[in-house]
Amino acid sequence: MKPKQGSIFDTAGILDPRAPTYPICHTNDPETSRIAAEQHTESGKQTRNAEMVLALVAGSPGRTAIELWANASTGQQNALKEPQEVRRRLTDLESAGRIRKGDARKCSRRGTLQVTWYAV
């Protein structure tokens, strides 16, 4: 059996009690979504992307998810693939207690009301 990839939710090999308890995909999602979510986690991409998003939040506090994506370097955008990945990792990081939501405001990129994010 392949060793499990460490994550931002893991402390010295012991599952952090702050780890999210939500499923990585919805129960009514197709089997393909469950498989993709497991592969994303087991490959370490979920953790690497979460660490990248945490660095974006820490470097640009008070930004919306879309602003974080837009301000990411080309390399970071290539790794994250799409703005939705930023949103997913923000949710993970919030559940892990690494970031918090701020006030909602009009996003400078989309013009819609969105929450802002801050590192804890």
KAFENQUI-V997461 format. One record per backbone hydrogen bond with DSSP energy under -1.0 kcal/mol. CO is the residue of the C=O (numbers start at 0). NH is the residue of the N-H. E is the energy in kcal/mol with one decimal. If there is no record, write none. Layout:
# KAFENQUI-V997461
co=CO nh=NH e=E
co=CO nh=NH e=E
This chain:
# KAFENQUI-V997461
co=6 nh=9 e=-1.8
co=8 nh=15 e=-2.2
co=10 nh=13 e=-2.4
co=13 nh=10 e=-2.7
co=15 nh=18 e=-2.3
co=25 nh=28 e=-1.7
co=29 nh=32 e=-1.2
co=29 nh=33 e=-1.3
co=30 nh=34 e=-2.5
co=31 nh=35 e=-2.4
co=32 nh=36 e=-2.5
co=33 nh=37 e=-2.4
co=34 nh=38 e=-2.5
co=35 nh=39 e=-2.4
co=36 nh=40 e=-1.9
co=37 nh=41 e=-3.2
co=38 nh=42 e=-2.1
co=39 nh=45 e=-2.0
co=40 nh=43 e=-1.2
co=43 nh=47 e=-2.7
co=44 nh=48 e=-3.0
co=45 nh=49 e=-2.2
co=46 nh=50 e=-2.6
co=47 nh=51 e=-2.0
co=48 nh=52 e=-2.6
co=49 nh=53 e=-2.6
co=50 nh=54 e=-1.9
co=51 nh=55 e=-2.0
co=52 nh=56 e=-2.6
co=53 nh=57 e=-2.7
co=54 nh=58 e=-2.2
co=55 nh=59 e=-1.5
co=62 nh=116 e=-1.5
co=63 nh=67 e=-2.6
co=64 nh=68 e=-2.3
co=65 nh=69 e=-2.7
co=66 nh=70 e=-2.1
co=68 nh=71 e=-1.0
co=72 nh=76 e=-2.8
co=73 nh=77 e=-2.5
co=74 nh=78 e=-2.0
co=75 nh=79 e=-2.7
co=76 nh=80 e=-1.9
co=79 nh=81 e=-2.0
co=81 nh=84 e=-1.2
co=82 nh=86 e=-1.8
co=83 nh=87 e=-2.4
co=84 nh=88 e=-2.3
co=85 nh=89 e=-2.3
co=86 nh=90 e=-1.9
co=87 nh=91 e=-1.9
co=88 nh=92 e=-2.8
co=89 nh=93 e=-2.5
co=90 nh=94 e=-2.3
co=91 nh=95 e=-1.8
co=92 nh=97 e=-2.5
co=93 nh=96 e=-1.3
co=97 nh=119 e=-2.6
co=99 nh=117 e=-2.3
co=104 nh=113 e=-2.9
co=106 nh=110 e=-2.2
co=111 nh=106 e=-3.1
co=113 nh=104 e=-2.7
co=115 nh=101 e=-3.3
co=116 nh=61 e=-2.7
co=117 nh=99 e=-2.8
